[in-house]
Amino acid sequence: MEQQNIVVIGCGNVASYFAHTFHSIGHCIVQIFHPNIEKAKALADLYQAEPVCDTDKINPHANLYIIAVKDNAIIEVVHKLPNTQGIIVHTSGSVGIDVLNKHHRKAVFYPLQSFTKKIVLSNRNFPILIESYNQDDIEYLTKLGKDLGNEVIFMNSQERSRVHLAAVFAANFTNHCIKMAYDIMIKNNHQPEMLLPLIKEIINKLNYISPQQAQTGPAVRNDYAVIEKHLQMLKGDQEIQHIYQVLTQHIQQTS
């Protein structure tokens, strides 16, 4: 694909990823928008882009406008954007395409991945879920996603919301469980990094077998002596003890 002119709206994890990745494959990041001009400038300077903090100054002649802001800020941003020639996309998994109805060329470009600034992805071959009412725009976004090295899947807003729900369980809740495990290690003067080989192996198994087949531990073994011992150890933290009980019961009920 020939060089595209892209405006990135936002300066967070997703915005930073797309600005970097599109720039790295030869596209031009024309502008970075953020209400805080210093934040806009910090990201824009990396790609020789123009920082803007006023929506009236957004270039209306770009090919693509990527709205990568918090879900509850998308509507406000959309209504402040000027009329543009290019496609306006948002990157949310849980917000429908119709939030963009003010604009003629609208689409969704949702990366099914977790991003953190300054952390290089170990695997960039993740799915991008796209949605548009315009076949030409679908083909354009499909080509754009494949140029990034991603699998591109068309999915409507309702389907995408279900995938996003699953992703919250798979990534956000899993990470929080690991955070609780780290807290237990630190509280007992152990190095939490000791758990990393275990965590990595659990994930690696999923390349070969299902999560149900990979399940191990006292819950799936119905080892009530160990379960009771763990619950006693957690008596000082009733919230964590309750989470342990709920997860244990759910594993037992579904195994």
Backbone hydrogen bonds in HBPLUS format (Angstrom, degrees):
<---DONOR---> <-ACCEPTOR-->    atom                        ^
c    i                          cat <-CA-CA->   ^        H-A-AA   ^      H-
h    n   atom  resd res      DA  || num        DHA   H-A  angle D-A-AA Bond
n    s   type  num  typ     dist DA aas  dist angle  dist       angle   num
A0028-CYS N   A0004-GLN O   2.88 MM  24  6.02 153.3  1.95 156.9 165.6     1
A0063-ASN N   A0005-ASN O   2.83 MM  58  5.31 143.1  1.96 135.6 147.3     2
A0064-LEU N   A0005-ASN O   3.26 MM  59  6.63 153.5  2.34 156.4 159.4     3
A0006-ILE N   A0028-CYS O   2.84 MM  22  6.08 165.2  1.86 170.7 173.1     4
A0030-VAL N   A0006-ILE O   2.76 MM  24  5.58 141.4  1.91 141.4 154.1     5
A0007-VAL N   A0064-LEU O   2.90 MM  57  6.32 163.0  1.93 159.8 165.2     6
A0066-ILE N   A0007-VAL O   2.89 MM  59  6.30 162.8  1.92 166.7 171.6     7
A0008-VAL N   A0031-GLN O   3.05 MM  23  6.33 166.3  2.07 157.3 154.9     8
A0033-PHE N   A0008-VAL O   2.89 MM  25  6.33 162.9  1.92 158.7 163.7     9
A0009-ILE N   A0066-ILE O   2.80 MM  57  5.84 171.4  1.80 162.0 160.8    10
A0068-ALA N   A0009-ILE O   2.89 MM  59  5.86 164.5  1.92 156.3 161.6    11
A0010-GLY N   A0033-PHE O   2.88 MM  23  5.85 149.1  1.98 156.9 161.0    12
A0016-SER N   A0012-GLY O   2.89 MM   4  5.90 160.6  1.93 148.5 154.5    13
A0017-TYR N   A0013-ASN O   3.03 MM   4  6.20 152.4  2.11 141.0 148.5    14
A0018-PHE N   A0014-VAL O   3.01 MM   4  6.29 170.9  2.02 159.0 159.8    15
A0019-ALA N   A0015-ALA O   2.94 MM   4  6.07 161.9  1.97 151.7 157.4    16
A0020-HIS N   A0016-SER O   3.05 MM   4  6.12 165.9  2.07 145.7 149.7    17
A0021-THR N   A0017-TYR O   2.85 MM   4  5.99 168.6  1.87 156.4 160.1    18
A0022-PHE N   A0018-PHE O   2.92 MM   4  5.78 167.8  1.94 146.7 150.8    19
A0023-HIS N   A0019-ALA O   3.15 MM   4  6.05 155.1  2.21 137.7 145.2    20
A0024-SER N   A0020-HIS O   2.90 MM   4  6.04 146.8  2.01 142.2 151.9    21
A0025-ILE N   A0022-PHE O   3.30 MM   3  5.47 143.7  2.44  99.2 108.7    22
A0027-HIS N   A0022-PHE O   3.04 MM   5  5.46 155.5  2.10 156.4 148.6    23
A0026-GLY N   A0023-HIS O   3.12 MM   3  5.29 162.6  2.15 110.7 112.6    24
A0050-GLU N   A0030-VAL O   2.94 MM  20  6.20 174.0  1.94 137.9 139.2    25
A0032-ILE N   A0050-GLU O   2.98 MM  18  6.24 152.6  2.06 144.8 147.6    26
A0052-VAL N   A0032-ILE O   2.92 MM  20  6.20 158.0  1.97 159.4 158.9    27
A0034-HIS N   A0052-VAL O   3.05 MM  18  6.54 153.9  2.12 159.7 167.8    28
A0039-LYS N   A0036-ASN O   3.08 MM   3  5.49 122.3  2.43 107.7 121.0    29
A0040-ALA N   A0036-ASN O   3.07 MM   4  6.41 160.4  2.11 153.3 159.5    30
A0041-LYS N   A0037-ILE O   2.83 MM   4  5.96 157.9  1.88 146.0 152.1    31
A0042-ALA N   A0038-GLU O   2.98 MM   4  6.14 154.3  2.05 143.2 149.6    32
A0043-LEU N   A0039-LYS O   3.35 MM   4  6.61 157.1  2.40 147.9 151.6    33
A0044-ALA N   A0040-ALA O   2.86 MM   4  5.94 163.2  1.89 152.7 158.5    34
A0045-ASP N   A0041-LYS O   2.90 MM   4  5.80 159.8  1.94 149.6 152.6    35
A0046-LEU N   A0043-LEU O   3.17 MM   3  5.62 145.4  2.29 108.4 117.6    36
A0047-TYR N   A0044-ALA O   3.00 MM   3  5.56 152.3  2.08 115.9 123.7    37
A0049-ALA N   A0044-ALA O   3.00 MM   5  4.68 171.3  2.01 139.0 137.1    38
A0057-LYS N   A0054-ASP O   2.91 MM   3  5.57 159.3  1.95 119.5 126.3    39
A0058-ILE N   A0055-THR O   3.11 MM   3  5.30 167.8  2.13 110.8 113.3    40
A0085-GLN N   A0060-PRO O   3.06 MM  25  6.27 156.8  2.11 158.7 162.6    41
A0087-ILE N   A0063-ASN O   3.02 MM  24  6.34 151.9  2.10 145.0 136.6    42
A0065-TYR N   A0087-ILE O   2.82 MM  22  6.12 152.3  1.90 167.5 167.1    43
A0089-VAL N   A0065-TYR O   2.86 MM  24  6.13 175.1  1.86 176.4 175.0    44
A0067-ILE N   A0089-VAL O   2.79 MM  22  6.01 171.1  1.80 162.1 164.7    45
A0091-THR N   A0067-ILE O   3.25 MM  24  6.40 136.0  2.45 175.6 164.5    46
A0073-ALA N   A0070-LYS O   2.86 MM   3  5.32 161.0  1.89 119.3 125.4    47
A0074-ILE N   A0071-ASP O   3.30 MM   3  5.53 161.9  2.33 107.9 113.1    48
A0077-VAL N   A0073-ALA O   3.14 MM   4  6.37 163.7  2.17 154.0 158.6    49
A0078-VAL N   A0074-ILE O   2.85 MM   4  6.04 167.7  1.86 161.9 165.3    50
A0079-HIS N   A0075-ILE O   3.13 MM   4  6.33 162.6  2.16 153.7 156.5    51
A0080-LYS N   A0077-VAL O   3.07 MM   3  5.27 141.5  2.23 103.3 114.7    52
A0081-LEU N   A0077-VAL O   3.11 MM   4  6.30 126.0  2.42 148.3 162.5    53
A0081-LEU N   A0078-VAL O   3.31 MM   3  5.40 146.4  2.44  98.8 107.9    54
A0088-ILE N   A0105-ARG O   3.07 MM  17  6.26 170.8  2.08 141.3 143.7    55
A0107-ALA N   A0088-ILE O   3.00 MM  19  6.29 138.5  2.18 154.4 153.8    56
A0090-HIS N   A0107-ALA O   3.27 MM  17  6.91 142.3  2.42 144.5 150.1    57
A0109-PHE N   A0090-HIS O   2.93 MM  19  6.11 167.5  1.95 162.3 165.0    58
A0100-LEU N   A0097-ILE O   2.96 MM   3  5.89 168.7  1.98 127.9 131.7    59
A0101-ASN N   A0098-ASP O   3.08 MM   3  5.09 160.1  2.12 115.6 114.6    60
A0103-HIS N   A0100-LEU O   2.92 MM   3  5.92 165.3  1.94 136.1 139.1    61
A0108-VAL N   A0131-GLU O   2.83 MM  23  4.96 146.2  1.95 140.5 148.1    62
A0131-GLU N   A0108-VAL O   3.14 MM  23  4.96 141.8  2.30 130.0 130.8    63
A0110-TYR N   A0129-LEU O   2.87 MM  19  5.03 161.2  1.91 157.1 150.7    64
A0129-LEU N   A0110-TYR O   2.77 MM  19  5.03 159.4  1.81 153.3 149.4    65
A0113-GLN N   A0111-PRO O   2.90 MM   2  5.50 131.4  2.14 105.4  90.7    66
A0112-LEU N   A0127-PRO O   2.94 MM  15  5.57 170.0  1.95 161.6 164.3    67
A0119-ILE N   A0116-THR O   3.07 MM   3  5.63 156.7  2.13 140.9 140.9    68
A0128-ILE N   A0151-GLU O   2.76 MM  23  6.17 149.5  1.85 162.2 172.6    69
A0153-ILE N   A0128-ILE O   2.95 MM  25  6.23 163.8  1.97 153.6 157.5    70
A0130-ILE N   A0153-ILE O   2.88 MM  23  6.14 156.7  1.93 145.1 152.9    71
A0155-MET N   A0130-ILE O   2.96 MM  25  6.04 162.2  1.99 165.4 166.7    72
A0138-ILE N   A0134-ASN O   2.95 MM   4  6.27 148.3  2.06 150.1 160.1    73
A0139-GLU N   A0135-GLN O   2.99 MM   4  6.26 160.7  2.03 151.4 155.4    74
A0140-TYR N   A0136-ASP O   2.94 MM   4  6.17 152.4  2.02 142.6 150.8    75
A0141-LEU N   A0137-ASP O   2.90 MM   4  6.05 169.0  1.91 150.7 152.9    76
A0142-THR N   A0138-ILE O   2.90 MM   4  6.00 151.5  1.98 145.6 154.2    77
A0143-LYS N   A0139-GLU O   3.01 MM   4  6.17 161.3  2.04 145.3 149.7    78
A0144-LEU N   A0140-TYR O   2.93 MM   4  6.17 158.2  1.97 147.9 154.8    79
A0145-GLY N   A0141-LEU O   2.86 MM   4  6.01 162.2  1.89 147.8 152.0    80
A0146-LYS N   A0142-THR O   2.98 MM   4  6.16 161.6  2.02 149.9 155.0    81
A0147-ASP N   A0143-LYS O   2.93 MM   4  6.09 148.9  2.03 146.2 154.6    82
A0148-LEU N   A0144-LEU O   3.25 MM   4  6.58 132.8  2.48 136.2 147.9    83
A0148-LEU N   A0145-GLY O   3.06 MM   3  5.15 132.6  2.29  96.1 109.2    84
A0150-ASN N   A0145-GLY O   3.15 MM   5  5.60 163.5  2.18 146.9 143.9    85
A0149-GLY N   A0146-LYS O   2.90 MM   3  4.92 149.2  1.99 100.0 110.1    86
A0160-ARG N   A0156-ASN O   2.90 MM   4  6.07 161.6  1.93 157.2 163.4    87
A0161-SER N   A0157-SER O   2.99 MM   4  6.14 149.2  2.08 143.3 150.5    88
A0162-ARG N   A0158-GLN O   3.32 MM   4  6.66 148.9  2.43 142.5 149.6    89
A0162-ARG N   A0159-GLU O   3.12 MM   3  5.28 122.3  2.47  97.5 111.5    90
A0163-VAL N   A0159-GLU O   3.10 MM   4  6.48 153.7  2.17 148.4 155.9    91
A0164-HIS N   A0160-ARG O   2.85 MM   4  6.11 154.5  1.91 148.5 156.1    92
A0165-LEU N   A0161-SER O   2.94 MM   4  6.22 151.3  2.03 142.8 149.9    93
A0166-ALA N   A0162-ARG O   3.05 MM   4  6.36 160.7  2.09 147.1 151.5    94
A0167-ALA N   A0163-VAL O   2.85 MM   4  6.13 149.9  1.95 146.6 156.0    95
A0168-VAL N   A0164-HIS O   2.97 MM   4  6.29 144.1  2.10 146.7 155.4    96
A0169-PHE N   A0165-LEU O   3.32 MM   4  6.75 155.4  2.38 148.0 153.2    97
A0170-ALA N   A0166-ALA O   2.88 MM   4  6.16 166.5  1.90 152.9 157.2    98
A0171-ALA N   A0167-ALA O   2.78 MM   4  5.73 158.6  1.83 149.5 154.1    99
A0173-PHE N   A0168-VAL O   2.84 MM   5  6.18 164.5  1.86 169.6 172.6   100
A0175-ASN N   A0171-ALA O   2.86 MM   4  5.93 160.6  1.90 146.9 152.7   101
A0176-HIS N   A0172-ASN O   3.01 MM   4  6.26 149.4  2.11 140.9 149.5   102
A0177-CYS N   A0173-PHE O   2.93 MM   4  6.24 151.8  2.01 148.4 155.8   103
A0178-ILE N   A0174-THR O   3.00 MM   4  6.37 152.4  2.08 148.4 156.2   104
A0179-LYS N   A0175-ASN O   2.85 MM   4  6.18 146.9  1.96 142.6 152.6   105
A0180-MET N   A0176-HIS O   2.91 MM   4  6.27 150.5  2.00 146.7 153.9   106
A0181-ALA N   A0177-CYS O   2.95 MM   4  6.27 150.9  2.03 143.4 151.7   107
A0182-TYR N   A0178-ILE O   2.83 MM   4  6.15 155.7  1.88 150.6 157.0   108
A0183-ASP N   A0179-LYS O   2.96 MM   4  6.25 153.6  2.03 144.9 152.1   109
A0184-ILE N   A0180-MET O   3.05 MM   4  6.37 152.8  2.13 146.1 152.6   110
A0185-MET N   A0181-ALA O   3.04 MM   4  6.37 158.3  2.09 149.7 155.4   111
A0186-ILE N   A0182-TYR O   2.87 MM   4  6.14 168.0  1.88 158.9 161.6   112
A0187-LYS N   A0183-ASP O   2.86 MM   4  5.95 162.3  1.89 149.0 154.5   113
A0188-ASN N   A0184-ILE O   3.19 MM   4  6.31 138.5  2.37 138.6 148.1   114
A0188-ASN N   A0185-MET O   3.15 MM   3  5.29 130.7  2.41  97.0 109.8   115
A0190-HIS N   A0185-MET O   2.80 MM   5  4.89 164.5  1.82 144.7 144.6   116
A0189-ASN N   A0186-ILE O   3.01 MM   3  4.97 159.6  2.05 112.3 111.5   117
A0194-MET N   A0191-GLN O   3.06 MM   3  5.85 166.7  2.08 122.3 126.6   118
A0195-LEU N   A0192-PRO O   2.98 MM   3  5.89 168.5  1.99 126.7 129.7   119
A0196-LEU N   A0193-GLU O   3.06 MM   3  5.34 155.8  2.12 109.5 116.6   120
A0198-LEU N   A0195-LEU O   3.08 MM   3  5.37 118.4  2.48 107.1 121.9   121
A0199-ILE N   A0195-LEU O   2.95 MM   4  6.23 162.1  1.98 158.7 164.6   122
A0200-LYS N   A0196-LEU O   2.89 MM   4  6.05 169.1  1.90 162.2 164.2   123
A0201-GLU N   A0197-PRO O   3.02 MM   4  6.11 149.5  2.12 139.2 147.3   124
A0202-ILE N   A0198-LEU O   3.04 MM   4  6.30 156.1  2.10 151.1 156.9   125
A0203-ILE N   A0199-ILE O   3.21 MM   4  6.52 159.7  2.25 149.3 153.9   126
A0204-ASN N   A0200-LYS O   2.89 MM   4  6.08 157.0  1.94 144.8 152.1   127
A0205-LYS N   A0201-GLU O   2.99 MM   4  6.17 151.9  2.08 149.8 154.9   128
A0206-LEU N   A0203-ILE O   3.07 MM   3  5.52 141.0  2.23 109.0 119.3   129
A0207-ASN N   A0204-ASN O   3.02 MM   3  5.70 166.3  2.04 119.7 124.0   130
A0208-TYR N   A0205-LYS O   2.88 MM   3  5.56 162.9  1.91 119.8 125.7   131
A0209-ILE N   A0205-LYS O   2.95 MM   4  6.11 158.6  2.00 157.4 164.4   132
A0214-ALA N   A0210-SER O   2.97 MM   4  6.22 141.5  2.12 146.8 158.7   133
A0215-GLN N   A0212-GLN O   3.38 MM   3  5.34 154.7  2.45  97.4 104.6   134
A0221-ARG N   A0217-GLY O   3.26 MM   4  6.42 142.4  2.41 145.2 156.0   135
A0223-ASP N   A0218-PRO O   2.86 MM   5  4.83 168.2  1.87 148.0 150.2   136
A0222-ASN N   A0219-ALA O   3.05 MM   3  5.03 154.2  2.12 101.7 109.8   137
A0224-TYR N   A0222-ASN O   3.11 MM   2  5.66 123.5  2.45 105.8  90.3   138
A0227-ILE N   A0223-ASP O   3.09 MM   4  6.37 163.9  2.11 151.8 156.9   139
A0228-GLU N   A0224-TYR O   2.90 MM   4  5.92 164.4  1.93 143.7 147.7   140
A0229-LYS N   A0225-ALA O   3.07 MM   4  6.22 152.3  2.14 139.2 147.1   141
A0230-HIS N   A0226-VAL O   2.92 MM   4  6.18 159.4  1.96 153.7 158.6   142
A0231-LEU N   A0227-ILE O   2.95 MM   4  6.25 157.4  2.00 149.8 156.3   143
A0232-GLN N   A0228-GLU O   2.97 MM   4  6.22 152.6  2.05 146.8 153.8   144
A0233-MET N   A0229-LYS O   3.03 MM   4  6.31 149.9  2.12 144.6 152.9   145
A0234-LEU N   A0230-HIS O   3.09 MM   4  6.37 129.3  2.36 140.4 153.7   146
A0234-LEU N   A0231-LEU O   3.16 MM   3  5.08 135.6  2.37  92.9 105.2   147
A0235-LYS N   A0232-GLN O   3.24 MM   3  5.24 166.0  2.26 108.3 109.4   148
A0237-ASP N   A0234-LEU O   2.93 MM   3  5.50 165.8  1.95 121.8 126.6   149
A0241-GLN N   A0237-ASP O   2.95 MM   4  6.15 159.3  2.00 154.6 161.4   150
A0242-HIS N   A0238-GLN O   2.86 MM   4  5.99 150.7  1.95 141.8 148.9   151
A0243-ILE N   A0239-GLU O   3.01 MM   4  6.34 157.4  2.06 147.8 153.7   152
A0244-TYR N   A0240-ILE O   2.91 MM   4  6.15 159.6  1.95 150.0 155.5   153
A0245-GLN N   A0241-GLN O   2.99 MM   4  6.28 157.0  2.04 145.8 151.9   154
A0246-VAL N   A0242-HIS O   2.89 MM   4  6.16 165.8  1.91 156.6 159.8   155
A0247-LEU N   A0243-ILE O   2.95 MM   4  6.08 171.6  1.96 156.0 158.3   156
A0248-THR N   A0244-TYR O   2.93 MM   4  6.00 159.1  1.98 146.9 153.6   157
A0249-GLN N   A0245-GLN O   2.91 MM   4  6.09 167.2  1.93 153.2 156.5   158
A0250-HIS N   A0246-VAL O   2.96 MM   4  6.14 154.5  2.03 146.6 154.0   159
A0251-ILE N   A0247-LEU O   2.94 MM   4  6.13 157.5  1.99 150.1 155.6   160
A0252-GLN N   A0248-THR O   3.02 MM   4  6.26 162.5  2.05 151.0 155.9   161
A0253-GLN N   A0249-GLN O   2.90 MM   4  6.08 151.8  1.98 145.0 152.8   162
A0254-THR N   A0250-HIS O   3.08 MM   4  6.11 138.8  2.26 141.3 150.5   163
A0255-SER N   A0251-ILE O   2.99 MM   4  5.85 121.7  2.34 144.9 156.2   164
